[in-house]
Amino acid sequence: MTDTLYELTDLSKCYTRGRESLVIFEELSMTIERGDFIAIMGPSGSGKTTLLNLLGGIDRPSGGQVVCDGLRIDTLSQSRLARWRASHIGFIFQFYNLMPTLNAAQNVELPLLLTRLSNKERKRRVKTALDVVKLNERAKHRTRQLSGGQQQRVAIARALVADPDVLLCDEPTGDLDRTTADEILQTLQLLNKQLGKTVVMVTHDPAAAKYAKRKLHLDKGRFVEQGEAS
Amino acid sequence: MNDLTLVRKSLFRKKTRAILLIVSIMTAFLIFGVLSSVDRAFNALIEQTPADRLITSNKIHFTLSMPIAYYNRVQTAEGVQDVTHASWFMGYYQEEVNFVQAYAVEMKSYLRVYSELVMPEEQRQALLAGRTCIAVGADLAEQYDWSVGDRFPLGSAIWSKADGSRIWDVDVCAIFTTQSRDNPTTYLMLHYDYYNESLAFNRDQLGWMVLLTGDPGNNDAVIAAVDGQFANSRTETETTTEAAFSQAFLGQFGNIGLILSSVAGAAFAAILMIVGTTMVMAVHERVREMAVMKTLGFPAPRIFAHVLAESVLLSLTGGILGLALAVGMNAMISQIPAISLPALRLTPLTMIQAFAIMIGFGVLTGLAPAINAMRINTVTALGKE
């Protein structure tokens, strides 16, 4: 028996620039099961990141519906969407997007400022999240003192710390060497397998996609190929 | 960590820039603090004069003198309870650059009319008895290290003696303080008779008279009676309340309140623009970070509040440092006898005004960048498709 987490129905997205209308995709439908690990691949401009933004509720579709766990998120107000993201979604970006003024632990703690957790509980969760990415000894280090791989691990810990259902990863290994990329991908795989996190990852890298359970190829606004990852 | 940590870290993201901004704001509040203190000190001088004390001076200009005979005539004017007189002396000690505020006064009546002057009784008796005796204000005595029993030559920058000298040898017989610490004690008084008897010119003239009416309600009648006596004479008089006289005296330097508010206003306006522009730039640099915060679930109003709080924190930091410096500066200025403003200090009202300005300044400079931050389009700011 499957447990559908996301249900995207007839989703379309277009941008208007002056008189020109740029269609990213039209009537796109798909489902994502809870606990899945999906790699979305495709050429630049195919709408991979746009799709990720719609899944994360930081962008709105031009048409269609995005339903997550029974909640239609494309019609939520900005404030409700913000609250929903804080408790359900963890984002991981290609360039880490850590706060340069904060140390690793403070970066991880950032999403917890949106909760009512006590200071002590927040500290405990930060420690656990940093343990998961094996970076506790660097907790007090500023981001500029960390390597790219370490920064991405901090970003994963930040995405993880509020215990979200879904991790949305946008080219998480795009800025890393192969060895470090593999470490990051193994961590994501671990989070998917052991903690049951649903992972949706956008990537250009076929080697990265191999870590996913499912691969989706997006081109010209359509899924042209999809199948189980090898 | 809490929101304040985030605000503080953001503010000091670029330390040099933050410090320069704080120094700018500090300078504005230093100017505000000192100028407000000066304005208040001037007003305190005026406000503390008794309402029933009048000044009669030469109608043409208060620096011109009038005959000593006027003193006797004013004493008998209806409604005048007491009267004394004083004359400009323009003193100096040893060298003319050492200016000493000095007045030649009819000592006995002067001490009666200026009852706020306080000195030990035996010094008062000695002062009244000795022809060459002077009473020195405590701050002036401290400046020149004078004490009772000292004798020194007191020069005058405007008067000469018949023998060609400009020096009066005087004895310090009394050192006075005042009942209120807002009143200056940076001047001295010598006996009019001692000064007058050896003058080479302008003998038997006085500078101004000070009258007590006993009741402010009698002021108008006394003014009319006194000035009426000398109307159409060679030397007409003009009588006003001492407060009005002080106001006019200070007015010769210009509209002090307007000057002070203009200088402080100009400083604030200039710094407002600098800080406002810098805040806009600072937020622009952090657009991506704010977009990330929004992505993490920080609602737009909270990001708005962060930026506004950052601006207010910047203003408060600079402002508090500026006020602290103003306190030190006031203390230094108060030590300069020539300025004669012992009441130079920050009052609670000035502090409240300053804090209100700090908050207002912070909100004003932070509002536009905070609105910009709140309106950041997350997708665009993250630089994606």
Chai-1 contact restraints between the chains, C-beta under 6 A:
chainA,res_idxA,chainB,res_idxB,connection_type,confidence,min_distance_angstrom,max_distance_angstrom,comment,restraint_id
A,T49,B,K384,contact,1.0,0.0,6.0,A-B,restraint_1
A,T49,B,E385,contact,1.0,0.0,6.0,A-B,restraint_2
A,T50,B,E385,contact,1.0,0.0,6.0,A-B,restraint_3
A,N53,B,V379,contact,1.0,0.0,6.0,A-B,restraint_4
A,I58,B,T295,contact,1.0,0.0,6.0,A-B,restraint_5
A,I58,B,T378,contact,1.0,0.0,6.0,A-B,restraint_6
A,D59,B,V379,contact,1.0,0.0,6.0,A-B,restraint_7
A,S79,B,P299,contact,1.0,0.0,6.0,A-B,restraint_8
A,A82,B,G297,contact,1.0,0.0,6.0,A-B,restraint_9
A,A82,B,P299,contact,1.0,0.0,6.0,A-B,restraint_10
A,R85,B,G297,contact,1.0,0.0,6.0,A-B,restraint_11
A,A86,B,G297,contact,1.0,0.0,6.0,A-B,restraint_12
A,F91,B,T295,contact,1.0,0.0,6.0,A-B,restraint_13
A,N97,B,V292,contact,1.0,0.0,6.0,A-B,restraint_14
A,M99,B,E289,contact,1.0,0.0,6.0,A-B,restraint_15
A,T101,B,K9,contact,1.0,0.0,6.0,A-B,restraint_16
A,T101,B,R13,contact,1.0,0.0,6.0,A-B,restraint_17
A,Q106,B,M1,contact,1.0,0.0,6.0,A-B,restraint_18
A,E109,B,M1,contact,1.0,0.0,6.0,A-B,restraint_19
A,P111,B,L296,contact,1.0,0.0,6.0,A-B,restraint_20
A,L114,B,G297,contact,1.0,0.0,6.0,A-B,restraint_21
